Amino acid sequence: MIASLRGLVGEKNANDVVIDVNGVGYRVLMSLLALARLPEEGEPVKLRIRTVVREDSLDLYGFGTKLEEELFLLLTSVSQVGPKLALNVMSGLEAETLVQVLAKGEVGRLTKIRGVGRKTAERLVLELKDKVKLLALEGGAPEAAAGTIAGASPLRDDLVSALVNLGYKPPQAERAADAAAERLGPAASFEELFREALKELRQR
């Protein structure tokens, strides 16, 4: 099984990236937040990889940090949570924040992530509340403050970067990010802001 890939960032898409390793392109599925942090196309990168083999497919899932990979494994250990839903959850909250949300049993914040209903959120908390606390004890996830997109914040930077990676010019991306934040408010997740920003850009 492939455990990691080191190569050049190739084609970037909305949900995946192609990593060029000595002329061979590997398509790797990633969360929106992880994709937003990738270097520019043609730049070197190293990703941690989890290979998921099924009867009709072999998919590679990529992570920038050990914490992201461990969270992915925990999420997919929950009943009825597959790899794609796990990535969806990780697209809605930063890894450190997600650990804290699960540890504190904040079901309401989880239901704000697109595709996560209340039953799924409750199941995630029930099965992972104690397990994620071990990540915090190991130093993998310090207490994270709630992100805000106003001004120059990490969440705004990630959102602008994700839009630029899709081919939009920085000024366009910044205006769309600010417009999305104004509409949805400070409690919105990255995924909600990302989709709202894309809607804003497509209307122009």
N, C-alpha and C positions, 0 to 999 in steps of 0.2 A: 504494500500500500504506500502511496505517496504521503510523506509526512511534512515536507516543505518544498517550496519552489524558490529559486533565486534566478532572476533574469531581468528582462526589460519590460516596462509597462507598454503593452500594445494597445489594441482597441479597447476603449472604455464604452460601456453601455449602461443603461439605467439600473440593471441588477447584477451585472457581471463585468469582468475584465479578462482580457486575454494576456497572459504572461508569455513572452517569447524567451524560451530557454534553448539557446544554441540552435535557433532556427525552427524549433518546434513550438507551436502555440498551444498553450493550455488554457481552456476557458474555465474561469474560477468564479463561482457564485459568492457574493459578499453582501453584507448589510449596507444600507445607504450611507450610514455614518462611516464605516470602514472604507467604502469607495471614495468618499469625499476627502479622506486623508491620504489617498495614494499620490505619489509623485506624478509629474507630467508625463505624457506619452514619450517613450524613448529613454526615460530615466530608469536607473536600476532600482530593484525592489526585492525584498525577501518576504514571503508569506508563510505562515503556518498553515498546513493543509489537513483537512479531514476528508477522506474518500468514502463516499456512500454508494454502495453497490446494491442494485435491485435487479429483479428479473429482466427488466427491459432498459436499464440505464446504469451509467456509472458517472456520478457527479462529484466534482471537486468543490469543497467549501473552504474559503480562505479567511484568514484572520491576521490582523496586524500585531496582536499581543497574545500572551499566554492567557490572560484573564478572559479575553473574548472567546478563545477556544474552549476554555473550561466552562464558561457560561453556556455556550452552544451545546456542549455535552450534557450539562445538567438539564437544559430546556428540552432536549430531545429524549431525555430519560422519562419525561412526564407522559403519561398515557394520552394518546390522541394528539400529541404534538410532534409533527414531523420536521425535517430539516428546514423546509421553506417557511413554515410558520415560525420556527425558532429564529430564522434570519429576520423575519418581519418584526418580531418582538424586539430584536436587537437594533432594528432600524429606528425604533421609536424612542429609545432611551440610551444614553451613553452607558457603557458597561458598568462603570462605578456607580452610577445612579441606579441602574437596574438592580444591582446587588442590594442597595439600600432599600429600594422600593419593595423587593421581595422579602427581605429580612424584616421589614416593618409591617408587612401584610397590607400594603396600600393597594387594594383591589381597584379602587376608583381610578388611580393613575394608569393602571394596566389596561383598563377598558377604554382609555382614550386612544390607544394604539389601534390603528385600522386593522380589522380582521380578528381582534381579540374581544370576544364576548364575555359576559360576566361569569358564566360557568367555567370558561377556559381560564380566566384570570384567577378565580377562586381555586381552581385545581393547581395552577402554578404556585400560588402562595402556599397551599396546603402541603404540596409535595416538596417544595424547595426552600421554604422559610428557614428551616434549620440548616440545610445543606449549604446555602449561600453564606451563612454566618462563618463557616469554616474558611471561606475565601477571604473574608475580612480579617479573620484572626491571623491568616498567613501573610497579611500585608498586601494582598492583591487589590483591595478595594477600600481606600480610605473614605471617610464620610464625605459625601459630595453635596455641594450646595446646589439648589435648584437653579437651572440655567435660565438666562434671559437673553433675548435677542436684541434688545435695545442697545444702540451704540455699537462699540467695538467689543463684542463678546465672542467667546469660543463657539457658541452655537450659531451665531450670525456668520462667523468666518467659515464654519463647516458648510453652512447652507450656500453661501456665495461660492465657495470652492466647488461644491457639487454641481452647481448650475454652470459654472465656467467649464468644468470637465465635460459637460454635455454639449459644449460648443457656443454658449452664450458669452457675449463680451462682458467684462467686469462691471462696467457702469449699468448695463441692463440687469445683470444678476443682483447687484446691490439694490437697485430700485425695486425689483421684484421681491427680494427678501424683506425689505422694509415694509412693502405694501402687504405682504402676507402676515407679517408680525402685527401690523396695525389692525388687520381684520380679525385675526384669531386670538390675539392677546398673549400675555407672558406665560400662560400655563400650557400653551400648545406644544406638542411633541415635535421632534425634528421631522418625522414623516409627514405630519399634518402640514407643517410649514413648507416642506419640500413640494408637496402636491399643490398647495395653494399658490406657491411661487410659479410653478410650471403653468398653472391655469392663467395666472396673470400675464406671463410671457406670451402665451399662445393667443391671448385676446388682443395683443398689440399688433 
